[in-house]
Amino acid sequence: MVTLGLVVAQFNKERPVTHEMEAAGREAAAERGAEIAETLEVPGAYDTPLAADRLARRDDIDAVAVLGAVITGDTDHDQVITDAAARGLTDVSLDRDTPVAFGVSGPGMSAAEAAERIPKGAEAVESAIDLAEELA
């Protein structure tokens, strides 16, 4: 059985995009027989690499799935945030030799588009499980 860590960015929690992504991810884990050992809620996608690193350091965590939604605004801030999160999470995966699945949707999307991508929560969890199984 694969044991996961889950990181959920809360910035768009009120929409309730990230809550629904988390629910989809939990359902996918249950369907695959995976256990979620711990869930860390962080303020936003930019904060996910540190939380993912903390989980990836644990001996009882086989993989980490990171969920979030970065909705576009009036500036390019959404691009900066998603680029930094993707780079940071890639570094965590390589540095810790632990799969870290990127389930952060965006940039350049509206709130409606973010809602359409809620199933990406399940896909990220499934990817984390698949990679953990493949590399075991």
C-alpha positions in Angstrom: 0.0 0.0 0.0 1.2 3.5 -0.9 1.3 6.1 1.8 0.8 9.7 0.7 1.4 13.1 2.1 -1.1 15.7 0.8 -0.4 19.5 0.5 -3.5 21.7 -0.2 -3.1 25.4 -1.0 -5.9 27.3 0.7 -5.8 30.6 -1.3 -8.9 29.8 -3.3 -10.5 27.8 -0.5 -13.5 30.1 -0.4 -14.5 29.4 -4.0 -14.4 26.2 -2.9 -12.0 25.0 -5.6 -9.3 23.6 -3.4 -11.7 21.9 -1.0 -13.3 20.1 -3.9 -9.9 19.2 -5.3 -8.9 17.7 -2.0 -12.1 15.7 -1.8 -11.5 14.3 -5.3 -8.0 13.4 -4.3 -9.1 11.7 -1.1 -11.6 9.7 -3.1 -9.0 8.6 -5.6 -6.6 7.5 -2.8 -9.4 5.4 -1.2 -10.3 3.8 -4.6 -6.6 2.9 -5.1 -6.2 1.6 -1.6 -3.6 4.3 -0.7 -3.4 5.9 2.7 -3.1 9.7 3.3 -0.8 9.8 6.3 -0.9 13.6 6.7 -2.5 16.7 5.1 -0.8 20.0 5.3 -2.8 23.1 4.5 -0.7 26.1 3.3 -1.8 29.7 2.5 -1.1 29.4 -1.3 0.6 27.6 -4.1 3.8 29.5 -3.5 4.0 27.9 -0.1 3.7 24.3 -1.2 7.3 23.4 -1.8 8.3 23.8 1.9 5.3 21.7 3.0 6.0 19.1 0.4 9.6 18.9 1.5 8.6 18.3 5.1 6.4 15.5 4.1 8.9 14.0 1.6 11.5 13.8 4.4 9.4 11.4 6.3 10.3 7.7 6.1 6.6 6.7 6.2 5.6 8.8 3.1 6.1 7.2 -0.3 4.9 10.2 -2.4 3.4 13.6 -2.0 0.5 15.1 -4.0 0.2 18.9 -4.1 -3.2 20.6 -4.9 -4.0 24.2 -5.6 -5.6 26.7 -8.0 -3.9 29.9 -9.2 -6.5 32.2 -10.7 -5.5 35.0 -13.0 -5.7 38.6 -11.9 -4.8 42.0 -13.3 -1.1 41.3 -13.4 1.3 38.4 -14.3 1.5 37.4 -10.6 -0.3 34.1 -11.3 2.5 33.2 -13.8 5.2 34.0 -11.3 3.5 32.0 -8.5 2.9 28.9 -10.6 6.5 29.0 -12.1 8.0 29.3 -8.6 5.8 26.5 -7.2 6.6 24.1 -10.1 10.3 24.8 -9.8 10.3 24.3 -6.1 8.3 21.1 -6.2 10.5 19.7 -8.9 13.5 20.4 -6.6 11.8 18.7 -3.7 11.1 15.6 -5.7 14.7 15.3 -7.0 16.4 16.3 -3.7 14.4 13.9 -1.6 14.1 11.1 -4.3 10.4 11.1 -3.6 7.6 11.5 -6.1 5.9 14.9 -5.8 2.8 15.2 -8.1 1.9 18.7 -9.3 -1.8 19.2 -9.0 -1.8 23.0 -9.1 -4.0 24.3 -11.9 -3.2 27.6 -13.5 -1.9 30.1 -14.4 -4.1 32.2 -16.8 -7.4 30.7 -15.8 -10.7 32.2 -14.5 -12.6 31.0 -11.5 -14.9 29.1 -13.8 -12.0 27.4 -15.5 -10.5 26.5 -12.1 -13.8 24.8 -11.2 -13.7 22.8 -14.4 -10.2 21.5 -13.3 -11.4 20.2 -9.9 -10.8 16.6 -11.2 -7.1 17.4 -11.4 -7.1 16.8 -7.6 -7.8 13.1 -8.2 -5.3 13.0 -11.2 -2.5 14.3 -9.0 -3.1 11.7 -6.3 -3.3 9.0 -8.9 0.0 10.2 -10.5 1.7 10.2 -7.1 0.5 6.6 -6.4 1.5 5.4 -9.9 5.0 6.8 -9.6 5.5 5.5 -6.0 4.5 2.1 -7.2 6.7 2.2 -10.3 9.8 3.3 -8.3 9.3 1.0 -5.3 
